[in-house]
Amino acid sequence: MTDSPDSPNSPDSTASTASTDPAVAAPERRPGGRTARIRAQVLDAVRAELAENGHEGLTVEGVAARAGVHRTTVYRRWRDVGGLLVDVIDAAGETDWQPPDTGSLRGDLTALNREIQESLVVRPSFAVALMAASFHSEQAARAQTRLWADRYAQCEILVERAVERGELPARAATDLDARGLLIAATAPLYHQVVLLRAEPDPLLPERAAEAAVLAAAAGAFAVRRDVDVDVDAGPGDRRSDG
């Protein structure tokens, strides 16, 4: 027996609230044939089952029943739970999500942090469930690493814009570690909600963003490119390229 489209347990009802996290947001529906429709139904079911029951409760049979397809269809295309997890992560990378553009680095990072915080505190949280599942599936872990690497690369434009606007110093002798800045800005959200399991602080997205911006302006993420360290030299000896 399958859920009706209006049932509270239907894939669409849970997937719509599963996550606004830029790394795991469900892709928008795209036109396609029967194969595309079945994939969409199955991946919606994976998101719903994972968010509600966790990795331990995720089964091919449960996904098939929720999606309203025969289990042999799922086995034939995805083979096992690991294959389902990989595809749902890969599908997140197919979205047309774009990083915020508020006109300032602080505003952009705050907006990004608010998206992340919302995805972590919503119940059930697909983002948290997916992170937990990645510790049980090597396939999912590799797919999630690829997705996060892509998302950080996509968000580096926030830092590039800040340099162009003069918000961050563009020193000729240094490069800016954009990814390091982004990680520093977003990490407090995961630390508080996922690791400490603390109540969400509505001020944390802005505070974490401001701290990262101030650190960047002070040169905390500057990476020197013009100085090589001679491994045979003493601790205080450095050799300049010039």
C-alpha positions as CSV (number, residue, x, y, z in Angstrom):
1,M,0.0,0.0,0.0
2,T,1.4,3.4,-1.0
3,D,0.9,6.9,0.4
4,S,-1.4,9.3,-1.4
5,P,0.1,12.6,-2.6
6,D,-1.7,14.4,0.2
7,S,-0.6,12.0,2.9
8,P,1.6,13.4,5.7
9,N,3.9,10.4,5.0
10,S,4.1,11.0,1.3
11,P,7.6,11.8,-0.2
12,D,6.6,15.3,-1.2
13,S,5.4,16.3,2.2
14,T,8.6,15.4,4.0
15,A,11.0,16.4,1.2
16,S,9.6,19.9,1.1
17,T,10.8,20.5,4.6
18,A,13.8,18.2,4.5
19,S,16.5,20.8,4.1
20,T,17.4,24.3,2.9
21,D,21.0,23.5,3.3
22,P,22.8,24.5,0.1
23,A,24.7,21.2,0.1
24,V,21.7,18.9,0.4
25,A,18.6,20.8,-0.9
26,A,16.3,18.6,-3.0
27,P,16.5,19.5,-6.7
28,E,13.6,21.2,-8.4
29,R,11.4,19.1,-10.6
30,R,12.5,18.9,-14.2
31,P,10.5,17.7,-17.1
32,G,11.3,14.1,-18.2
33,G,10.0,10.7,-19.1
34,R,9.0,7.8,-16.9
35,T,12.6,7.1,-15.9
36,A,13.0,10.7,-14.6
37,R,9.7,10.5,-12.7
38,I,10.6,7.2,-11.1
39,R,14.0,8.6,-10.0
40,A,12.3,11.7,-8.5
41,Q,9.8,9.5,-6.6
42,V,12.5,7.2,-5.3
43,L,14.8,10.0,-4.2
44,D,12.0,11.8,-2.5
45,A,11.3,8.6,-0.6
46,V,14.9,8.2,0.4
47,R,15.0,11.7,1.8
48,A,11.8,11.1,3.8
49,E,12.8,7.7,5.1
50,L,16.3,8.9,6.0
51,A,15.1,12.0,7.8
52,E,12.4,10.1,9.7
53,N,14.1,6.8,10.5
54,G,17.9,7.5,10.1
55,H,20.3,5.2,8.3
56,E,19.4,2.2,10.4
57,G,15.8,2.4,9.3
58,L,16.6,3.0,5.6
59,T,15.8,-0.1,3.5
60,V,15.2,-0.7,-0.2
61,E,11.9,-2.2,0.6
62,G,10.8,0.8,2.7
63,V,11.9,3.2,-0.1
64,A,10.1,1.3,-2.8
65,A,6.9,1.1,-0.7
66,R,7.0,4.8,0.0
67,A,7.8,5.7,-3.6
68,G,5.0,3.5,-4.9
69,V,7.3,1.4,-7.1
70,H,8.2,-2.2,-7.1
71,R,11.3,-3.1,-5.1
72,T,12.9,-4.8,-8.1
73,T,12.9,-1.5,-9.9
74,V,14.9,0.0,-7.0
75,Y,17.3,-3.0,-6.9
76,R,17.8,-2.9,-10.6
77,R,18.8,0.8,-10.8
78,W,20.3,1.5,-7.4
79,R,21.3,-2.0,-6.2
80,D,21.4,-1.2,-2.5
81,V,21.0,1.5,0.2
82,G,24.5,2.8,-0.6
83,G,23.5,3.4,-4.2
84,L,20.4,5.2,-3.1
85,L,22.4,7.5,-0.8
86,V,24.9,8.3,-3.5
87,D,22.2,9.3,-6.0
88,V,20.4,11.4,-3.5
89,I,23.6,13.3,-2.7
90,D,24.5,13.6,-6.4
91,A,21.0,14.9,-7.0
92,A,21.7,17.8,-4.6
93,G,24.5,18.8,-6.8
94,E,22.1,19.2,-9.7
95,T,20.2,22.1,-8.2
96,D,20.6,25.6,-9.5
97,W,21.3,26.9,-6.0
98,Q,23.4,30.1,-5.9
99,P,25.3,31.7,-3.0
100,P,23.8,34.8,-1.4
101,D,24.6,38.2,-2.9
102,T,23.6,40.8,-0.4
103,G,26.2,43.4,-1.2
104,S,28.7,42.7,1.6
105,L,30.7,39.7,2.8
106,R,29.2,39.9,6.2
107,G,25.7,39.9,4.8
108,D,26.5,37.0,2.4
109,L,28.0,34.8,5.1
110,T,25.2,35.6,7.5
111,A,22.6,34.6,4.9
112,L,24.5,31.4,4.2
113,N,24.7,30.6,7.9
114,R,21.0,31.1,8.3
115,E,20.3,28.7,5.5
116,I,22.6,26.2,7.2
117,Q,21.1,26.7,10.6
118,E,17.6,26.2,9.3
119,S,18.5,23.0,7.7
120,L,20.0,21.7,10.9
121,V,17.2,22.6,13.3
122,V,14.2,21.6,11.2
123,R,12.6,18.3,12.4
124,P,13.2,15.9,10.9
125,S,16.5,17.2,9.5
126,F,17.6,15.5,6.3
127,A,20.9,17.3,6.5
128,V,21.8,15.8,9.9
129,A,20.5,12.4,8.9
130,L,22.6,12.4,5.7
131,M,25.8,13.3,7.7
132,A,25.1,10.5,10.1
133,A,24.5,8.1,7.2
134,S,27.9,9.0,5.6
135,F,29.6,7.4,8.6
136,H,27.9,4.1,7.8
137,S,28.4,4.0,4.0
138,E,31.8,4.6,2.3
139,Q,29.9,5.3,-1.0
140,A,27.9,8.0,0.7
141,A,30.9,9.4,2.4
142,R,32.8,9.8,-0.9
143,A,29.7,11.4,-2.6
144,Q,29.2,13.8,0.3
145,T,32.9,14.9,0.2
146,R,32.6,15.6,-3.5
147,L,29.4,17.6,-2.9
148,W,30.9,19.7,-0.1
149,A,34.0,20.4,-2.1
150,D,31.9,21.6,-5.0
151,R,29.7,23.8,-2.7
152,Y,32.8,25.4,-1.1
153,A,34.2,26.1,-4.5
154,Q,30.9,27.6,-5.5
155,C,30.9,29.9,-2.5
156,E,34.4,31.2,-3.0
157,I,32.8,33.9,-5.2
158,L,31.6,35.5,-1.9
159,V,35.2,36.1,-1.0
160,E,36.2,37.2,-4.5
161,R,33.4,39.8,-4.5
162,A,34.6,41.1,-1.1
163,V,38.1,41.6,-2.4
164,E,36.7,43.5,-5.5
165,R,34.6,45.7,-3.2
166,G,37.6,46.5,-1.0
167,E,36.2,44.8,2.0
168,L,39.3,42.6,2.3
169,P,42.9,43.6,1.6
170,A,44.2,42.5,-1.8
171,R,47.9,42.3,-0.9
172,A,50.2,41.7,-3.8
173,A,52.4,39.3,-1.9
174,T,49.6,37.2,-0.5
175,D,46.7,35.0,-1.6
176,L,43.5,34.6,0.4
177,D,42.5,31.2,1.6
178,A,38.9,31.6,0.6
179,R,37.9,28.0,1.6
180,G,39.5,28.5,5.0
181,L,37.5,31.6,5.5
182,L,34.2,29.9,4.5
183,I,34.9,27.0,6.8
184,A,35.6,29.3,9.7
185,A,32.4,31.2,9.1
186,T,30.1,28.2,8.9
187,A,31.7,25.7,11.3
188,P,30.2,27.2,14.5
189,L,26.7,26.3,13.2
190,Y,27.6,22.6,12.9
191,H,29.5,22.7,16.2
192,Q,26.6,24.1,18.2
193,V,23.7,22.2,16.6
194,V,25.2,18.9,15.6
195,L,28.0,18.3,18.1
196,L,26.8,20.1,21.2
197,R,23.1,19.5,20.4
198,A,22.4,23.0,21.8
199,E,19.4,25.1,21.2
200,P,19.7,27.2,18.1
201,D,21.0,30.7,18.7
202,P,19.3,33.1,16.3
203,L,22.3,35.5,16.7
204,L,24.9,32.9,15.9
205,P,24.7,33.1,12.1
206,E,25.6,36.8,12.1
207,R,28.2,36.5,14.9
208,A,30.0,33.7,13.2
209,A,30.0,35.6,9.9
210,E,31.3,38.8,11.6
211,A,34.1,36.9,13.4
212,A,35.3,35.4,10.1
213,V,35.2,38.7,8.3
214,L,37.2,40.4,11.1
215,A,39.7,37.6,11.1
216,A,40.1,37.8,7.3
217,A,40.5,41.6,7.4
218,A,43.3,41.1,9.9
219,G,45.1,38.7,7.6
220,A,44.2,35.4,9.3
221,F,43.5,33.7,6.0
222,A,46.4,35.1,4.1
223,V,48.7,32.5,2.4
224,R,52.1,33.7,1.5
225,R,53.3,32.7,-1.9
226,D,56.6,34.6,-2.2
227,V,58.6,32.9,0.5
228,D,60.0,29.3,0.5
229,V,61.2,27.6,3.6
230,D,64.5,25.8,3.2
231,V,64.1,22.5,4.9
232,D,67.8,22.3,5.5
233,A,68.0,25.8,7.1
234,G,67.6,26.7,10.7
235,P,64.3,27.7,12.3
236,G,64.7,31.3,11.6
237,D,66.2,31.1,8.1
238,R,63.9,31.7,5.1
239,R,64.7,32.1,1.5
240,S,62.9,34.6,-0.7
241,D,62.0,33.8,-4.3
242,G,63.4,37.2,-5.2
